[in-house]
Amino acid sequence: MKIFDPTLYLVTDRLLSKGRPVEYIVEQAVKGGVTMVQLMEKECSTSEFVSRAQLLKNCLPL
């Protein structure tokens, strides 16, 4: 069972990613010690948000 650990918390923002894929940023952040990720998407449909969240979930170590 995973323990809730908000020690280093990342909130994504495509506008601040300078063209880099959010997946890449999250992967690098996790490698650097991020313990929790919040996907923030203000300008997309619900289905696009869910798809992006599933993609991120699948690329992160569990």
GIZIBEL-V207626 format. One record per residue. RES is the residue in three letters. OMEGA is omega as a letter, one per 40 degrees, with the letter a starting at -180 (none if undefined). BURIAL is 1 if it has 16 or more other C-alpha atoms within 10 Angstrom, else 0. Layout:
((RES OMEGA BURIAL) (RES OMEGA BURIAL))
//
This chain:
((MET i 0) (LYS i 0) (ILE i 0) (PHE a 0) (ASP i 0) (PRO a 0) (THR i 0) (LEU a 0) (TYR i 0) (LEU i 1) (VAL a 0) (THR i 1) (ASP a 0) (ARG a 1) (LEU a 0) (LEU a 0) (SER i 0) (LYS i 0) (GLY i 0) (ARG i 0) (PRO i 0) (VAL i 1) (GLU i 1) (TYR a 0) (ILE i 1) (VAL i 1) (GLU i 0) (GLN i 0) (ALA i 1) (VAL i 1) (LYS a 0) (GLY i 0) (GLY i 0) (VAL a 1) (THR i 0) (MET a 1) (VAL i 1) (GLN i 0) (LEU i 1) (MET i 0) (GLU a 1) (LYS a 0) (GLU i 0) (CYS i 0) (SER i 0) (THR a 0) (SER i 0) (GLU i 0) (PHE a 1) (VAL i 0) (SER i 0) (ARG i 1) (ALA i 1) (GLN i 0) (LEU i 0) (LEU a 1) (LYS a 0) (ASN a 0) (CYS i 0) (LEU i 0) (PRO i 0) (LEU none 0))
//
